[in-house]
């Protein structure tokens, strides 16, 4: 009986494996340009580490088991708890700010669907030690660079809100059940007006509050761009929502102003429906969506200023985001921007017969030592088959090795884009073109 992958898992044979590697290579390079340093965490942690952050309910999603020492452990479901654990261990000696990125394989036992698998990769950016909105701006500017370099330029938008502001609105209008209220706001675009009103009423929102929230979300529409955000925030500031909520309004104004200076405001909107489900977010929250609105969110994140303390560390402001691989792949494929695979091969060395085999191997080794990607046909196929293989590998050029040319100390170089050929010295320079 043939074996198959488990439900919710995927294989990535060539060229997809190479395409994914290329996407993550670009994202790593963009993160490093912004001064982030790479952090690598274990794939297995104690189950208590995840429970400390998310409570007992995390057990429904994590791949948990008992190891040979009868300890409760789990496959990595997210990297933030590991990051907090590592930072707490290094907090006294770690200079601030900390700017770390991770690229990790994660596992969650969720129902598979489009854009969601049980095993997936995630790219995280986190900044610790920065209390001001400079952290949010740095994260979103870097996230924009990551998305653009991955090939998604012009296809996405950032949506920002503030949890303290959202909580202030809820308190102002009588919310009794904060979780139910946030779920209602989060799902407002997917429910009818009557269903939304019923959900708000179930959370304790007053009739006045229901009318206000419906009008507020209608004004916001699909998101309010920076240039139109002032009057809406002025209205919220005039409601008497409390000190924390007023600080949230000020943070939004400041964030949008700075995003304009770094060239990201044009792809960022205020969206009051972005509240994020995780309780540890303390103020700024943000998500990225494709502009067509056909896919799940491309990433989510926000400020989590108390998480390090939860893990036994000193008070440390923190902010982060996580980009999932599955939805990003769907976006790039749908728009014809998914890479063809590994980067193209530079040189394919072709043998015209078995008698030049040793020279072919010598030239391939010489190219590789010089930093040039090179390959050859180890199966001794015909000249035409070798040239077809060179084209399939998207090689820039073919070096054709024949006995007559070798007798003159030459080989033939063929440009595989134009088909033009010229003889070059066998012992000539081989560095990158």
C-alpha positions, 0 to 999 in steps of 0.5 A: 500500500503506498504511503501518503502524507498525513492530513494537514501536512504537505510535501514540497518537492522541486521546484516548490521546495526551492521556491520556498527557500528563495522566498525565505532567503529574501525575507531573511535578507530584508530583516537583516537590512533592518538590523534584526538578528536571527534567533533559532529555538528548539522544536520541542518545548515543555507544555507548561511554557505554552500554557503560561502564555495561553492557558489550558485551552492551548492543549486543544491546538498543540501537538502535546505528548509525554517524553521518555522522562514522562514530562509533558512536552509539545511541538512548537506551536508559536515562537513567542513563548520561546523568545520570552523564555530566552530573553528572560534568561539573558535579560541582565546581560542583553543590551536593549533594544532587542531586535530578533527574527525567527523562521520556524516550522510550527505545528498546530492541530487545527482543521485544515483549510485553504491557507491553513495546514497543521504544519507550517512555517512562520517568519516572526519579527520582535522588538523588545525594550522600546516603549514608544511607537518607534517599535511599531513603525520599525516592525511595519516598515520592515514587514513592508520590505519583507512582503515587497522582496517576497514579491507581494508589492502592491498586493497587500494593506496593513490594518491598525487599531489599538486594544486600549482604545477598543476596550475604552469604547466597550467600557463606555457603552456598558460591555459586560463580557469583553471576550464576546464583545471583541468577537462580535467586533472582529466578525462584524464584516461577516455578519448581518446588521441584525446579527451584529446588534444581537452579538453586541447586546449579548456582550452587554452593550447598551442600545446607544452603544450599538447605534454608535458602533454600527455607525462607527464601523460604517464610517470606517468601511474597509479601513480609513487611510491616514489622510482621512483618519483625523475626524474619526479619531477626534470623535473618539477622543471626545467621548470621554473613554478614559486615560488609557483609550485616549493614549491609544488614540494618541498612539494611532496618530503618532504611528500613522504620522511616522509611517508617513515619514518612512513611506508606508502610510500609503498601504496602512489604514485604521480599522476598528475591527482589528482587535486580535484574539490573544489577551496579551496584546496591550495596545497597538494591534495590526494585521495585513490582508490582500487588497482583494480581500479573498484570503486569510490575514497575511500576518498579525501582531501587536504590542505585548508589554507584559509578556516578559513579566509573565515569564518571570522577567523584568518589565519590558515593553515588547512588540512583534508580528508573525507572517505565515507561509501558506497565505503568502504562497496563495497570494503570490501564486494567484498573482503570478509572482511565485518563484520558478524554484531555486535561483537559476544555474549559472553554468552547465558543463556539457561533454561531447563524449566520454573521453572528456569526462575528467575535464568536465568534472575539473571545470565544474569543480573549478567553477564551484570553488570560484563561487559560480553555480555549476552542474553537469550530466552524470548520466552520459546522455547525448549532447542534445539531451544535455543542452535540454537539461541546461535549459530546464535548469535555467542555466545562463550558459553552457560550456561545451567540452569537445576533444577538438577544441581541447586540443587547441586549449579551448572550450565552447561557451553558448549563451542559452538565451540567445544561442550565440557561441564563442570559443574561450580558453579552457584555463581562462577566468571562471569567476561570476559574470 
